[in-house]
């Protein structure tokens, strides 16, 4: 399981509530500072929706769960996968 998958689980349901308590923040502050809507965060916490990769990265970075190095490593991994797929098509 990669780091983003774990973070998406932390940003869902009661795990998200506990994470906000631990980080001494709330949905309003996260929405205000990350650009992810309050309603989206509310839906995550209620378990109605799961975070997309992009929104999980944004909130994960805001909460200090993801570093720029983590994002670079993930993009490099995806780039390598795409390169392999392109080679198969030639």
C-alpha positions as CSV (number, residue, x, y, z in Angstrom):
1,X,0.0,0.0,0.0
2,X,1.5,3.3,-1.0
3,X,1.6,6.4,1.2
4,X,-1.2,8.2,-0.7
5,X,-3.5,5.2,-0.2
6,X,-2.8,5.3,3.6
7,X,-3.4,9.1,3.7
8,X,-6.7,8.7,1.8
9,X,-7.8,6.3,4.6
10,X,-6.7,8.8,7.3
11,X,-8.8,11.5,5.6
12,X,-12.0,9.4,5.7
13,X,-14.6,9.0,8.5
14,X,-13.6,9.0,12.1
15,X,-9.9,8.7,11.2
16,X,-10.2,12.2,9.7
17,X,-11.9,13.5,12.9
18,X,-9.1,12.1,15.0
19,X,-6.5,13.5,12.7
20,X,-7.9,17.0,12.9
21,X,-8.0,16.8,16.7
22,X,-4.4,15.6,16.7
23,X,-3.3,18.4,14.5
24,X,-5.5,20.9,16.4
25,X,-7.3,22.1,13.3
26,X,-10.8,21.8,11.9
27,X,-12.6,21.5,8.5
28,X,-13.0,25.3,8.2
29,X,-9.3,26.0,8.6
30,X,-8.3,23.2,6.2
31,X,-10.8,24.4,3.6
32,X,-9.7,28.0,4.0
33,X,-6.0,27.2,3.7
34,X,-6.0,24.3,1.2
35,X,-8.7,25.4,-1.2
36,X,-10.6,22.1,-0.8
37,X,-14.2,22.9,-0.1
38,X,-15.7,22.7,3.4
39,X,-18.5,20.5,1.9
40,X,-16.0,18.1,0.5
41,X,-14.2,17.8,3.9
42,X,-17.6,17.3,5.6
43,X,-18.4,14.5,3.2
44,X,-15.1,12.8,3.9
45,X,-15.6,13.0,7.6
46,X,-19.2,11.7,7.3
47,X,-17.9,8.8,5.1
48,X,-20.1,9.9,2.1
49,X,-17.1,10.4,-0.2
50,X,-13.5,9.3,-0.3
51,X,-10.8,11.8,-1.2
52,X,-9.5,11.9,-4.8
53,X,-5.8,11.6,-5.2
54,X,-5.4,15.3,-6.0
55,X,-7.5,16.5,-3.0
56,X,-5.8,14.0,-0.7
57,X,-2.4,15.3,-1.8
58,X,-3.4,18.9,-1.2
59,X,-4.9,18.3,2.3
60,X,-2.1,15.8,3.1
61,X,0.5,18.5,2.2
62,X,-1.4,21.1,4.3
63,X,-1.5,18.8,7.3
64,X,2.2,17.9,6.9
65,X,1.5,14.3,6.0
66,X,3.0,14.5,2.5
67,X,6.3,16.2,1.6
68,X,7.3,17.6,-1.8
69,X,9.8,14.7,-2.0
70,X,6.9,12.2,-1.6
71,X,5.0,13.8,-4.5
72,X,8.1,13.8,-6.7
73,X,8.8,10.1,-5.9
74,X,5.1,9.2,-6.8
75,X,5.3,11.2,-10.1
76,X,8.5,9.6,-11.0
77,X,7.0,6.1,-10.4
78,X,4.0,7.0,-12.6
79,X,6.3,8.4,-15.3
80,X,8.2,5.1,-15.3
81,X,4.9,3.2,-15.7
82,X,3.8,5.4,-18.5
83,X,7.2,5.0,-20.3
84,X,6.8,1.2,-20.1
85,X,3.3,1.4,-21.6
86,X,4.5,3.7,-24.4
87,X,7.3,1.2,-25.2
88,X,4.7,-1.6,-25.5
89,X,2.8,0.5,-28.0
90,X,5.8,1.0,-30.4
